[in-house]
Amino acid sequence: MTVDVLAVGAHPDDVELGCGATLALLARAGRRVAILHLTGGEAGTRGTPEQRRREAAAAAALLGASALELADFGDGGLRAGAAEEDALIEILRRLRPELVLGPAPADRHPDHGRAHRLLADACFYAGLARRGGGAPHRPAALFSYMQHDPFPPSFVVDVSATWPLKMAALDAYESQIHAPTGAPGRDEPPTKVASREFRLAVEGRARHYGNLIGAEFGEPFASRLPLAVADPWQFLPGGLR
């Protein structure tokens, strides 16, 4: 099966936190969306790899993903060598996405930055006919979603319509993320991600970036290269039209 969009995260829940509502929006628009977790989150403080796989599958279904891929590149020291490049190239050539969403070049968790470099390199190498097996395929665009550390976004997606789906996907990660309803599994050690304050910060950031574009909720992204605009008029804020 091939897809239109591939969202890649270092750990299960990274994609959902960074661009879950955008993925749901794309899936709702008829795009075939896939999610790839580069590790099983096995070094995390809370939950087990088996539990996180179940949570990842539930979250992917809620967002409308057509496929879920799980790699084993080593949580808490993500490996980014030639073997991992080859494995990621194989996935890119098999799924053949035109749009790839992934971590930013630098973030609080070192695995996120390592994942960005690995993904950026693999996206390029996947287009080389003499690197690895399978038919070459280079995605048309790689955009970075925001996780912990802020960056000046190249664009912000209005995700007001699919924000509830993102929240439902986060609730699927019962072992990791605070749920206002007091879901089971809260007797594990406290972590930043599992705190009420983190959950509020996720919403606060989305409301902040949404406000900048005249929307209720927004998800910010960065592009390494300038983006082509055919009609600047389409970017006028709604209140100025």
KETORZA-124307 format. One record per residue (C-alpha): x, y, z; residue number from 1. Coordinates in pm, whole numbers. Layout:
KETORZA-124307
      px      py      pz   nr
       X       Y       Z  NUM
...
This chain:
KETORZA-124307
      px      py      pz   nr
       0       0       0    1
     118     351     -81    2
      22     667     109    3
      11    1041      52    4
     143    1148     393    5
     386     984     635    6
     421    1126     988    7
     734    1009    1171    8
     811    1030    1542    9
    1094     909    1762   10
     850     765    2019   11
     486     660    2029   12
     280     976    2106   13
     531    1220    1943   14
     335    1235    1619   15
       1    1270    1795   16
     131    1551    2014   17
     306    1737    1733   18
      75    1703    1435   19
    -213    1474    1528   20
    -486    1721    1436   21
    -319    1797    1102   22
    -307    1426    1021   23
    -676    1391    1107   24
    -751    1691     883   25
    -559    1537     593   26
    -728    1199     643   27
   -1069    1367     654   28
    -985    1536     321   29
    -927    1195     163   30
    -549    1175     188   31
    -398     837     274   32
    -203     890     596   33
      51     663     769   34
     233     693    1101   35
     582     561    1174   36
     725     536    1528   37
    1102     487    1515   38
    1116     326    1862   39
     877     151    2095   40
     937     396    2378   41
    1096     114    2577   42
    1319     349    2778   43
    1024     558    2896   44
     943     589    3265   45
     581     479    3229   46
     414     191    3049   47
     555    -113    2870   48
     645    -151    2502   49
     346    -382    2457   50
     112    -132    2617   51
     249     152    2409   52
     202     -50    2088   53
    -163    -100    2176   54
    -200     269    2256   55
     -29     366    1929   56
    -267     146    1728   57
    -571     295    1900   58
    -446     651    1847   59
    -368     589    1479   60
    -718     455    1420   61
    -874     760    1586   62
    -677     995    1359   63
    -782     803    1047   64
    -439     663     961   65
    -439     398     688   66
    -121     234     819   67
      95     220    1131   68
     464     127    1113   69
     683      46    1413   70
    1064      42    1394   71
    1322     -54    1656   72
    1597     207    1642   73
    1656     219    2017   74
    1477     450    2260   75
    1698     668    2481   76
    1985     681    2233   77
    1817     654    1896   78
    2051     489    1647   79
    2100     675    1321   80
    2361     474    1135   81
    2367     318     790   82
    2148      23     896   83
    1878     256    1025   84
    1903     470     711   85
    1855     160     495   86
    1553      50     699   87
    1395     393     671   88
    1473     414     298   89
    1292      82     251   90
     983     218     429   91
     986     540     226   92
    1015     348    -101   93
     742     105      -2   94
     493     366     118   95
     603     637    -133   96
     467     942      53   97
     480    1282    -114   98
     458    1467     218   99
     661    1369     525  100
     611    1526     869  101
     878    1473    1132  102
    1058    1610    1439  103
    1242    1942    1443  104
    1624    1957    1413  105
    1663    2022    1787  106
    1438    1957    2085  107
    1441    1883    2458  108
    1467    1505    2404  109
    1791    1419    2219  110
    1614    1139    2029  111
    1398    1399    1853  112
    1696    1576    1697  113
    1855    1246    1601  114
    1528    1137    1441  115
    1513    1458    1237  116
    1862    1411    1094  117
    1800    1043    1019  118
    1469    1121     848  119
    1607    1412     644  120
    1900    1202     524  121
    1681     901     441  122
    1435    1118     245  123
    1725    1232      27  124
    1895     894      -8  125
    1564     726     -96  126
    1576     913    -427  127
    1917     772    -526  128
    1887     481    -767  129
    2215     326    -654  130
    2145     337    -279  131
    1966      28    -151  132
    1700    -182    -319  133
    1359     -99    -456  134
    1241     176    -687  135
    1380     518    -589  136
    1136     766    -436  137
    1210    1104    -283  138
     924    1277     -99  139
     832    1618    -235  140
     841    1788     106  141
     960    1732     461  142
     810    1961     725  143
     893    1967    1096  144
     624    1976    1363  145
     673    2143    1700  146
     722    1937    2016  147
     879    2086    2329  148
    1111    2360    2205  149
     951    2645    2009  150
    1075    2766    1670  151
     958    3034    1424  152
     700    2847    1215  153
     694    2864     837  154
     319    2805     842  155
      38    2716    1081  156
    -245    2475     998  157
    -597    2560    1118  158
    -692    2240    1300  159
    -999    2365    1482  160
   -1221    2110    1308  161
   -1014    1809    1411  162
    -889    1919    1753  163
   -1128    1679    1932  164
    -977    1388    1736  165
    -628    1487    1851  166
    -746    1497    2211  167
    -907    1154    2171  168
    -578    1019    2028  169
    -386    1160    2325  170
    -637     998    2561  171
    -554     665    2396  172
    -205     694    2552  173
    -332     612    2900  174
      14     519    3026  175
     175     842    2910  176
     -48    1148    2898  177
    -269    1307    3162  178
    -638    1259    3095  179
    -891    1496    3256  180
   -1127    1203    3309  181
    -880    1022    3534  182
    -823     718    3314  183
    -667     404    3467  184
    -295     351    3502  185
    -220     672    3689  186
     -32     499    3973  187
     294     505    3776  188
     583     746    3848  189
     510    1111    3766  190
     659    1258    3448  191
     634    1593    3276  192
     426    1451    2989  193
     187    1285    3234  194
     122    1607    3424  195
    -194    1817    3407  196
      24    2120    3328  197
     165    1953    3016  198
    -183    1873    2888  199
    -285    2236    2941  200
      33    2354    2766  201
     -50    2146    2457  202
    -386    2319    2433  203
    -240    2659    2518  204
      18    2639    2241  205
    -246    2536    1988  206
    -471    2821    2096  207
    -177    3064    2069  208
     -86    2964    1714  209
    -451    2940    1621  210
    -503    3297    1742  211
    -216    3416    1521  212
    -401    3292    1212  213
    -752    3380    1323  214
    -849    3025    1422  215
    -936    2850    1746  216
    -653    2594    1725  217
    -338    2578    1511  218
     -45    2341    1465  219
     287    2506    1361  220
     538    2363    1115  221
     882    2457     983  222
    1012    2422     630  223
    1385    2423     549  224
    1318    2590     215  225
    1082    2874     114  226
     732    2769      14  227
     594    2868    -326  228
     279    3080    -323  229
      69    3114    -638  230
    -187    3356    -494  231
     -92    3568    -189  232
    -457    3674    -155  233
    -548    3335     -11  234
    -336    3408     296  235
    -523    3720     402  236
    -655    3679     758  237
   -1028    3613     759  238
   -1100    3931     951  239
    -942    4146     676  240
   -1140    4008     383  241
